[in-house]
Amino acid sequence: MPSHLFKPLAQRGVTLRNRIVMSPMCQYSADAGCATDWHLVHLGSRAAGGPGALLAEATAVVPEGRISPADLGLWDDVQVEPLRRVFAFVAAQGCVPGIQLAHAGRKASTLPPWQGGQPVDAGGGGWDDIVAPSALPWGPGHAVPRELDEAGIADVIAAFAAAARRAHAAGAQLVEVHAAHGYLLHQFLSPLTNHRRDRWGDSFAGRTRLLREVVAAVRAAWPDNLPLWVRLSCTDWVEGGWDEDQSVALAGELASLGCDLVDCSSGGSVPQAVVPAAPGYQVRFAERLRREAGVPTGAVGLIDEPAPAEAIVRDGRADVVLLGRALLREPHWALRAARELGAQAPVPLQYLRGFPAA
């Protein structure tokens, strides 16, 4: 029986050669927001390994929206050309180049993980203008963020749209809006982090307004023939927080705004959450949103082996499977999966001697 994981997926004017997608993973290796040789090698090697698409790491739409000073950015035209070099190579390997657009909100201005990951102010190379829906710090030692006003919110929406236009100029064929993992758009969604009583909070409609307006603005700025995805944290894993029911309701609204797929993750909103991480622990979110909201979904989270990835797609639990750490460990995971599942996958000519015919 033909592999379901290796069945092409068409969205708008783009076709993924299979249902394997590299999840966006921060590399903390940019230079003033610009892609470097590290990004070319990191993303290029994974593209050569056979996935249908890849998403470049969370890319800040404004300087103060970076998680760290070493994050990718698309707030300035100068950042387009270095990324274009990367995406041209990715596309030449038959892989759809994509990018995740993000704003870290109250989780911004920290050191890279290997430097400790702690908050860093302007004196240490970070910045002091940390923003959020409400003046609630991420945790001990983190700055109290500035609550965004109407003008600041309008600037955020415009920044996402401008970054989408730059992403297209850089050669991206897929864009994902990051509304998960406790970053700014997720901060607006969750009652744990959004205590506002204006039209940007106070109710489901208010808390989801910013994400809906960002998606509408990005869809308007992004070519109609190219897909737009949204990553959601489908639950905060905390009582009284954002949850599955709200995610289902929001997913339907996102689809009506032109979202082509919801990438279903979880957690990250508050540090006290206890996440029951285990292989495939988030697949249920993708399955439920797909079934109840009628929107294509992506499953992500400790999916390491070809057999369970195949089953997720075969059983209709998600439309694509996103791999993160598995692809860090094994850039050619998709080529191994093809052999194990009896499917065909394009091996780079330069590597044929390492992948003898079955």
Order of alpha helices (4+ residues) and beta strands (2+ residues): beta-beta-beta-alpha-beta-alpha-beta-beta-beta-alpha-beta-alpha-alpha-beta-alpha-beta-alpha-beta-alpha-beta-alpha-alpha
